[in-house]
Amino acid sequence: MQGSLVKRGKYYTAIVSMPDSFGIKKQKWISTKCEKKSDAQKALLNILQEIENGSLLNTNKILFCDFAKDWLNTIAKGKVAPNTFDTYTQTMNVHIIPYFEKWNLYLNEIRPIHIQRYCNDKTERISANTVRKHIALISGILKYALKMDLVESNVVERIELPQMTKFKGNVFNSEQLKVIMSQIKGKPIEPVVILSAYFGLRRSEALGLKWSDIDFDNDIIYVNRSRVKVGSGFIIDKETKTESSNRALPLMPVVKTYLLELKLSGFGDDYRSSEYVCRMGDGEPVKPDYVTKTFKKIIRALEMPDNYRFHDLRHSVASYLLKNRMSMKEVQYWMGHSDIGTSMDIYAHLDADMKRASSNVLNGMLD
């Protein structure tokens, strides 16, 4: 079997003959991704060998759903965090695969209209933000297919996405926080709430905090770990959400006193011997689901709005920081966002409220 090389732009392209789905040989152009001819010749030999042993896939025979599953379990699995992979798997199994499986489309048959129809159909059932995440997942699949020269383009780039709705969380006022604190006194959820209400830690960050992360001598708390749920209940330790999530925050006197007392007394002997700050009485680390369910029960028992969530403790911290004239850049660091754009997107309405309040003060200066 022979092939040839031709330089197209920066790279050499291999021209080979491959049998289509009917066994008829057709010419196919495959990029070698090589700039030097010597490297391209080696790549050509590998391509010819793959054709010979049948390992080079014929795109006319690859179903989109089969390729998507293969991408998930071979490419995505090795690149993303376990909890992210779990989310990908659920999205694929519940939404993407069932939708496209009924059309029995081959990978090279996928057109913008197919993705657009998926997008439009899902937007009627779930939030636009969630649909955009689905489309990003499909885009990742097709981007890899494009890289492997299995499709001519990433058709996702040509569709109209639903408009995102900006997140606007709730803010607990000081009175609400005092009532909540009175209800959690002495319960395993107490340290989780304290850490989130004072430092704005994510639930996973609070659960991942170890005593070794707290420098009581220099009054610093280091956030560098998360504890998350994967699959049906498996809990793992992982790095924080992003590199920017790793941060050192000043340990406030009131929290320092609380943590020192907690470390000494805790919830029993099993607790005192543990390495995690947030643990149950039997020494087991607090689970994410326990926090969410318990906090929701407390909110309902106190007859607060049912849409208030544990994550709103974090949102409240950002609100108080902005009210006290901390800059958006400082808020970005405190909250552990990867860039200031994230902080602006989430907390811009709070910043606007602060500016309006300031303008009202200035407006009354000459009254």
N, C-alpha and C positions, 0 to 999 in steps of 0.2 A: 504494500500500500504506500502511495506517495502523496505528498502535499507540497505546497509552495508557500513562499512568504512575500508579502508586499508591505511597504511602509506606508501607513496612513496617519499622517500627522506626527505625533511624538512616538507612537509605538508601532511595532511590527504586528501584522495580522496574518494568521495562518489560513490558507485556503485548502480545504480538505473535502473529500466526498464521504457522505454519510447516508445510510439507508433511512428512508422515512418510514412512517407507520405501515406502508404497503410493501416495504422491502426494496423500493426503487431508490437508487443512489442519486443524491442531490448534492450540489456544491454548497458548502457552508463556510462562512467567514468567522473565525474565532480569534479574538484579540489575545495576544500572548502577554500583554502588559510589560513587554521588554523593549528597551530603547536600543540595546546593542544587538547586532545581528547574530553574534555568537550565542548570546543568551536565548534569542528567539529561535534559533535552530534547535537548541536543546528542548525548548518548550514545545516545538513542533513534533519532535520525536515522542515526547510524553503524550501529546494529543493523539498521535497516530496509534500509540500503544493502547491508549484508553478506548479508542474506536475498535481496535482489534479484539480486545477482551470484553467489550460491551459495557465498560464502566462509565463511558461518556454518555450521558443521558440524551435521549432524543426528545426535544421539547414537545413534539407532536403526541407523545405518549404519556406526558406527565400531567396528571390532574392537579388543578390548583390546590385542592384540599389536601392531597397527598404531599405536595411540596410544602404547604404551610405547616403540616404536622412534622415533617422532617426538619424544617427550619427551626421549629420550636424546640425539638428534642435534641438537636445536634449543634445548632448555632447559638440560639438564645440562651439555652440552659447553661452554657459555659461562660456567658458574658454578663449576665445580670444577677442581682442578689436573689437568694432563695424566695423571699417574700414577693419580689417583683415577678419572678418566674411563676409563682403560684397564681398571681393575678393574671398574667398572660395566659396561663393554661385554662383558667376559668373563663376568660373572655373568649378564647378560641372554642372551647367545648360547648359553651352555652349560647354564644352568638354567631361567631364568624363561620365555623364549620357547618352547623345546621343550616345556615342561610345559603351558603354557596354549594353545599353538597347536592341540594335538590336540582341545581342547574347542570351538574356534571360537566363543568367547564374545564378545559385544558388550560394549563398555565399560559400558553401563548395566545389563548382566546380572550383573556381578560381585557376588557376595554373600559375607558372612563365611565361609560354609562352604567356598567355593572356596579362599580364602586359608588357611583352617585346614587343609584337606586337603593343600595344598602344604607347609605348615609341618610337618605330621605326617610326610608322606612323606619330606621331605628330612632330617628329624631322625634317621631310621633309617639314613641314608647318610653324613651329614657332621656336624660338630660343631654343638652348639646355638648357640654363639657365631657361627658362620658363617651359620647359618640366620637368626638375628636380623638380621644384616646384609642378607640377601636381603629379609626382610620390611620392613626400613627403606627399601630401594630401591623396593619396590612401594608403600609408603606415600607416598613422595615423588611417584610417578607419579599416584596417586589424589588426593593433596593438590592437585596442580596441576589435575587434572580438576575437582575441587570448586571451585577458585578460578575456573575458566572456566565454571562452571555446567553442566558436562557430566554430573555425577553428583550425587546428592542427599546423599551422605555419603562419608566415607573409611571404608570397611568394615574396614580393618586395625585400627582402634581398638577393634573388638569381638571380636578373636580372643584366644586364649590362647597366649602365647609360651612356647617351651621355656626352662627355667631355665638361666641362664648359669653356666658353670663358671669359677671365678676362676683367672686365670693364676698359676702358681707356677713361676718359673724356677729354674734351677740356679745354684749359687754356686761359682765356682772358689776353692779355697783358695790360700794364698800359694805352697805347693810346686808346685801344678799350674801356676800362672802363671809361676813361674820356669822350669819345663821348657818351657812354650810359648814363652816369650821366647827360650830358647836355640835353639829350632827355627826361629824366623822371622828370626834374625839375618841382616841383609844382603839380605833378600828384599823385593820390592815390597809385600808385605802387612804388613811390620814397622811402618811409621808408622801404618797404619790400626788395628792392634792396640794400639799404644802409646796412641793418642788415646782409644780406647774403654776400655782397661783403667785409665787414670789419670783420665779425665774423664767416663766414662760416656756418651760421644757415641754417637748412633745411627750406624749404618753410613753412611747418606746424609749425615749432618752431617760425619763425618770425611772422606768423599770430596769434599765441597764446600768444605772448608777451603782458603783461599789464604794465601800468605805475608803478604799485606797485612792479614789478619785477626789476625796475631800481633804484639803490641806488646812487643818484646823490651826496650825501655827501661823500661817501666812494669810489665813482667811480667803482662800480661793477654792472654788468648786470647778472641777474640770469635766466638761461634757465631751466624751469621745467614744461613746458606745451606745448601741440600741439593743433592746430585747424585743423581738417580734414573733408573731405567730405565723407559722407556715403550714399550709394544707389544713387538715382536719383538727389540728391541735398541737403539732410539734412546735416547740419554742426554741429559738436559737438566739445566740448573741451575734451581732454583726457591727460593722463600723457604722457611724452616724450617717444620716441621709446623704450628705455631701461633705466634701473636705471642709467647706465653710461652716458646717454644723459643729465641727470641733472648735470649742471655744472655752475660754477661762473666764468665769464670772466671779465678782466679789461676793464673798460669803457674808450676808447681812447678819448683824448681831442677833436679831430675834430668831433667825433660822439656825444660826450657829448654836444658840442655847438649846433650841428644840432638838437638833440632831445629836448633840452631845448627850442630852437626857435620854433620847431614843436609843442611842448606842449602848448606854449603861443599863437601862431598864428594859427597853424593847417590849416584846410580847411574850417573853418566856426564855428559858435556857436555850431552846433550839434557835430562837431568833438571834440571841447574842453571839452565837458561834458562826453566824452566816456572813458571807462576804457582800451580799447585796443589801442595799439600804431598804428597799421595798420588799418585804417578805410577809408571809402569813405566819400565824402563831406557831405552826409546826416546823418553821424554818424553810418551807418551800417558797421560791420566788413568786411574787404576785403575778398572775397571768393577765394579759391584755383584756380578755373578755370580762374578767372579774371587775376590772376598773370601769369599763363602759357600762356594764349592767348595773353595778352598785351605784354609780354616780347618777344614772338615769332614775333609779328607785328613789334616791335622795331628793332629786329635783321634783319628782311627782309628789313625794310625801310632803314637801314644803310648798306645794301648789304653785311652783314657779312655772313659767311658760314651757310647754312640753318640747319646744324646738331648741331649748338650751342644751348644749352638749359639753362633754368634758373638755374638748378642744377649745371651747370658748374661754376657758381659764387662760389659755395662751393668748388668745385674742385680747382679753382684758388687760393683760400685762402690756401689750403694745399700745393700747389706748392710754394707759396711765403714763407710760413713758413719753408719749407724744404730748399729753396734757401738761407734762412738766418740762416742755420745751426741748426734749431730746431730739436731735436731728434725725432725719430718715436714715442717714448713713449709720448713725449709732444704733438705731433700732434694728437695722439690717444685721449688724454684728451680734447684738444681744439675742435676737431671735434665731440666728444661725442660718440666714438665707444666703444662697449662693451668689446672688447679685442684687443690687438695689432695686432693679426692675420688679423682682418678686415682691419686695416689701411695698413698693409703690402700688402694684396691682391690688394687693390685699388690703393695705391700710390707707390708701389715698383718701377714702371718704372720711377717715378719722382725722387725717392731716387737714383736710378741707374744713372740718368742723372746728378745729383749733384756730385756723386762720380767720374763720368767720367770727369766732368769739373775740379774737384780738381786734378785729376791725370794729366790732361793736363797742369795745372799750375805748378805742381811739375816737370813734364817732361821737362819744359822749363827753370828750375832753373839754369842749367849749360850752357845754350846756350850763 
